[in-house]
Amino acid sequence: MFHEYFLTTCRRRIHIGRSEDADFHSLWTNPNVMRFVGSPQGLAASVAEVREGLESDSESEFGSALISKLLETKAPIDQGKIGRPDAEGLCEPNIMLKPAF
């Protein structure tokens, strides 16, 4: 299994997504979030499907979900991913931010 890394700033902590982060699936089903990443109706993803995706993503440093939480409340505020580099060495980011933030 891939090791878990943290990045901590003065307001938030970022960690590689774990199965217990699947409750944050509201990002995937929220049309206000998903319209910016190509799914204007949101995705019909269940908590179990998101959990399965988080568990399979943890096998690689590329494509793993990165979950950002506020330090004070531990409330999740966004999720991001960095894709595997293409032939030119470029990576595509995918960032989904809760509308309140």
C-alpha positions in Angstrom: 0.0 0.0 0.0 1.1 3.5 -0.8 2.3 5.6 2.2 0.2 8.4 3.5 1.7 11.9 3.2 0.5 15.1 4.8 0.9 18.7 3.9 -0.1 21.1 6.7 -0.6 24.8 6.3 -1.8 27.4 8.8 -5.5 26.6 8.0 -5.7 23.1 6.6 -4.2 19.6 6.3 -4.0 17.6 3.1 -3.8 13.8 3.1 -4.2 11.0 0.6 -7.8 9.9 0.6 -8.7 6.9 2.7 -11.9 4.7 2.8 -13.2 6.7 5.8 -13.2 9.8 3.6 -16.0 8.3 1.4 -18.6 10.2 3.4 -17.3 13.2 1.5 -19.0 11.8 -1.6 -21.3 14.8 -1.6 -18.8 16.5 -3.8 -19.3 14.0 -6.5 -23.1 14.2 -6.4 -23.3 18.0 -6.1 -24.2 19.6 -9.5 -22.7 23.0 -8.3 -19.3 21.3 -8.0 -19.4 18.7 -10.8 -20.5 21.1 -13.6 -16.9 22.5 -13.5 -15.4 19.0 -14.1 -17.7 17.9 -16.9 -20.8 16.4 -15.1 -23.3 19.2 -14.8 -25.9 16.9 -13.1 -23.4 15.5 -10.6 -22.6 11.8 -10.5 -24.9 9.2 -9.1 -22.1 7.8 -7.0 -22.9 6.0 -3.7 -20.8 6.1 -0.6 -19.7 2.5 -1.3 -18.6 3.4 -4.9 -16.6 6.3 -3.7 -15.0 4.2 -0.9 -14.0 1.6 -3.5 -12.5 4.3 -5.7 -10.5 5.7 -2.8 -9.2 2.3 -1.8 -8.1 1.4 -5.4 -6.6 4.9 -5.9 -4.3 4.5 -2.9 -2.1 2.0 -4.9 -0.3 4.9 -6.8 1.0 8.3 -6.1 -0.7 9.4 -9.3 -4.5 9.6 -9.4 -4.8 9.3 -5.6 -7.5 11.6 -4.2 -6.0 14.3 -1.9 -8.5 15.4 0.7 -8.1 18.8 2.3 -9.6 19.4 5.8 -9.7 22.5 8.0 -7.3 22.2 10.9 -9.7 23.6 13.5 -12.8 21.6 12.7 -11.4 18.7 10.6 -14.2 19.5 8.1 -13.4 18.4 4.5 -13.4 21.3 2.1 -12.0 20.0 -1.2 -10.6 17.0 -3.1 -7.9 17.1 -5.7 -6.0 14.6 -7.9 -2.9 14.9 -10.0 -2.9 12.6 -13.0 0.0 10.5 -14.3 2.3 12.6 -16.5 1.7 12.3 -20.2 4.3 11.8 -23.0 5.4 15.5 -22.6 5.7 15.2 -18.8 2.5 17.2 -18.1 0.0 16.3 -15.4 -3.6 17.2 -15.4 -5.0 18.4 -12.0 -8.6 17.7 -10.9 -9.8 19.9 -8.1 -13.3 19.9 -6.6 -14.0 22.5 -3.9 -17.1 22.7 -1.7 -19.2 25.7 -2.9 -19.0 27.3 0.6 -15.2 27.6 0.2 
